[in-house]
Amino acid sequence: MRLLSWNVNGVRAAYKKGLLDWVKKESPDILCLQETKAQPDQLPEDLVDPSGYQAEWHWSERKGYSGVATLHKKSPLELRRGFGMERFDGEGRVLVSVYEGFTLFNIYFPNGKRDAERLRFKMDFYDAFLKTVDNCRKNGEDRIVLCGDVNTAHQEIDLAHPKENSQTSGFLPEERAWIDKLLAHGFLDTFREFEKEGGRYTWWDQLTRARSRNVGWRLDYFFVTDNLRPKLKSAFILPDVMGSDHCPVGIELTV
């Protein structure tokens, strides 16, 4: 099973740049999109109901902001929108799909750069995810895949200029420590299972044309619980795919 995840930074813009042609070419079993910035009634029909896929959407109450979508070739057994926590769910950041072999979280985690209040919201959102995962495990959903834009680079090798960004949200000690906590919670960073070197990024600042110089950050991830490690066949980044300031990431699982 091939799973892809991509922060498209506006699904309507991505659609105009050939998103559906790319989906047809790649033909993932599951595609998770973040920062869709649209509600279904704002989208063309072939995007709401793409050929060969069932598309599920979770959108923000505020138009043109946040939002996620998951496209499945095979319908999930169950679908949940949000954490079930009013404080977070109005921003449309979470889709949970339950399959026979695993439970998939497609999440667009908050950005904490705006101010201290927004950073607190981001950290609380992080902890809300872990509480939700704990509840899943109590209910027997112990094989979990998490993908999306986590909005934090974990280690120094995950961004081009770590020292210069050590006091910038996205690379703050408390944000990085939360990823340590996630790993201690029994998750694996799938990309780091296969690639130990730096210089591989998923986001580049458009204003400074950082992509052409590969001055980037690795903000987009697939994490899996360690009980799925035997089924993990590959993890990869697709830096040559254009259409957003992020690029897609993916994994292959045997299920």
N, C-alpha and C positions, 0 to 999 in steps of 0.2 A: 504494500500500500504506500503510495506516494502522497505526502502531505506538504503543502506549500503555505507560506504566510507572507503577507505583504502589506505594509502601511502605504496606501496609495495616495495619501494626502489629497483626498477629494475624489470619490469614485466617478463623479460625472466628468471630471477632467480626464481621468484615466480611461474612461469609456471612449472619449473623443480621440484619445491617443492609441486606440486599438486594444484595449484590455481584453475584449472577448476573443479577438483573433489570437492573442497570446495564450489565453486559457485553452482554446481549442488546440493550439500547437503543443502546449505542455501536458495537457490532459491529466491534471492531478486527480486523485481520488477525492481529495478534500482540499479546498482552498479557503484560507481564512484571510479576510481583509480587515484592516483597521483604518481609522480616521476617514471613514467614508463620507462624512459631512453631508448626509442626505437622508431624507425620509422616503419610503417607497413611492409615495405619490408624486415625488419630484423626479422619478427615474423613468427611462424608456422601458417598454414592456420586455424587450429581449434581455435587459439587465435584471429586471425583477424576476423574470422566469427564464434563465439562460438555458439554451438547448443542452440536454444531457445532464442537467443538474437540478437539484432542489436548492433554492437560495433562501436562507433565513437571515433576517435583519434585526438588529437592535439599535435604535436610534436615540439621539438626545432629544429632550424636550425643547431644547434651544436649536433652532434651525441653522444648518451650515456649520455644525460643530460636532466633533467627536464621532461616535458611531462605529459599529462593527458589522460584518456580514460573514456568514459561513456558507460555502457552496459544497454540497455533497452529491456524489454520484449515487450513493445508496442512502436512503433516509435513515436518520438515527432512530434508536428505540425511544429516546426521550430528548426533549429540547427544553432548556431553561434559559431565561433571560435575566441577567443580573445576579447579584448575591442574595436577593431578598432583603436588602437593606436600603431603606428609602434615601438615606444620605448620598449613596453612591449610584443607585440604579437610574436616576433621572438623567444621567449623562450618557447612557447608552454605550457602556464600555465592555460588556461581558455577554458572551454567548457560550453556553455549556451544552455539548452534544454527547449523548451517551450511546456508545456502540457496544457490540458484544464483547470486544476485546479490550476496550479502554474507554475512559471518559476524557473528552477533549475540552479544554478551556481556551477560547479565543478571546484575548483581552487586549484592549488598548489602555495601558496604564497611564495615569496622569503625568503631566509635566509639572515640575516644581519650580520652574525658573521665575515665575511672575513675582512672588513675594513669599514671606515666611508663612502666611496662612495657607497658601497653595501648596507649599512644601509639606506642611502638616497634613493636609488633605491627602497628598500622595503617600506619605508614610502610613497613614491610617488605612488607606486603600490597600496597600501592600499587606498589612496585618489582617484586613478583612478577607483577603484571598486565602491566607493560611488558615483562618478559622473555617472558611467554606470547605477547604480541602479536608480538614479534620472531620467535618461533618460528613463529607462524602465517604471517607474511610470507615466511619462508624456505621454507615449504611451499606457497606460492602463494596464500594467503588474504590478499590485500592490500586488500580492501574490507571495512572493519570498522565495525560499529555497537556502541557501548557505551552501555548505559542502566542506570539504577538510582539508589539512594541513595548518593551519594559521601561524604556526611557532612562536607563542607567547603564553605563559601561562598567563592567565588573572589576576588571584588573587593568593595570597600566598598559598591557599589550592590546587592550580593547579600544584604545583611542590613540590618535597620532601625537597629541600633545598633553600627556598626563599632568606634568608639573604645572603648566600654565592653566589647567582647568581644575586644579585640586580644590578650589573654593567655588566651583560652579555646580549648580544643580544638574544632576546627571552623572556626576563623579564625586559627590560629597561622601565623606567617610560613612555617614549613617545610611546612605543609599546603597553603597557598596556592601556594607555590613548586612543589609537585608538580603542581598543575594547569597551571602555566606549562610545566612539563616535558612534560606530556601534550600540550599544544598544540604545543610544539616538536617533538614526536614525529610530527607530521603529522595531528593531530586538530583538529576544529572544534567549538566550543560552539554547537550548532545554534540554541538560543534566541537567543543574541547575534548570530546572522546576521540576525535579523529584528527584534529588539527591543533598543535600545541604552539605554533608560531604566531607572532603578531602581524600587523599590516593588513588584516582582513576585516573590513568594515561594512556596515549596512546603512549608514546615514552620512550625508555630506551636506554642509551648508551651501545653499544655492547662491546666496548673496556674494560670497567670496570665491565662487567657482571652485570649491574645494574638491569636487569629484575628479576633475581632470588631473589634480595633483595627488589624489588619494589621501587627502587630509580629512580623515573621517572618524566616526565612532561606531562601535558595534553595540547597537541598542536593541536589535531584534533577535529573538531567540526561539528555540524549541528546547524546553526542559521536559524530561520524562522521569517518572519514578524509577528507582533502581531495579525494580522487579521487571521492567520492560527492557532493560539493557540487553538481554540475550536476543531480543527481537529487533533491536536497532541495527540496521544494515549500513546506513550512511547518514551523514548530516552535511549540509552544504550551504553556501551563499552564492547567489546569482548576481554578481556585481555589474554584469553587462546589460541587464534588463533596465531600460529607461522608462520614464513616465512619471516618476516621483522623485523626491529627495531621498527616499529610502529605496533599497532594492529587496527583492524577495529572498527568503531563506526557506530551507526545506529539510525533510528527513524521509527516509524509507524504512518502513516497519514491516516485519513479517507477522501477520495476525491470523 
